[in-house]
């Protein structure tokens, strides 16, 4: 082990992005297991901009957090401002290192990201619908194939070197469970594009289960988009396939 290796061993990975910026994957995790990302790019004033490209809020919404208005973020924004961070209306978390040295700005960014993570966890604790969907899906898989173990929280690296977490795995098939929400669908597409772009996973068997019980029409729309990248089906169809109702005698 040496100084050149230690950042990688600790879970930090850096990649170049268009425009001269960098994306840093960190070992710091959100409640759903996703890594806290840091995008770093130079500013015209000679400083640096640290931001998340909207991914932290995106992860929260994709995991089932409902944001009906920007007023729900007012308390979070106040806490973020104490760290010198701004949560913009487009969902991007940002810290500018024009006045503060980059190490100080990085510390402020991570502290702000943890504020988002704590807020995320509190909301998720109040609304466990995503976890319920995962458990319902896992239960169907186990009942249909009891001899095939079901793994959970499978980490897969994408082309960008970001680590993505899939909810379940059985018989070599990766399985994700999402709500019928446009943001959840967009997040899933982003994940699938990155994973499919990585050569070892181009042909991996992936199934996305979309909960269609509350909004079948929206679920169908999300399935049509996702199915270009992976197998996708409504939860009710999966339930009928794996646990069909008994025939009446």
Protein Blocks (a to p, Z undefined) as FASTA:
>chain_A
ZZklmmmmnopacdddehhiacdddfbdcfkopacdddddddfkopacddeehmmmmmmm
mnopacfbfklmmmmmmmmmmnopacdfkopacddfklbcfklmmmmmmmmmmmmmmmmm
mmmmmmmmlmmmmmmmmmmmmmmmmmlccdehiacddfkopacddfbdcehiacdddddd
fklmmmmmmmmmmmmmpmklmmgccdddddfklmmmlmmmmmmmmmmmbccddfklmmmm
mmccdddZZ
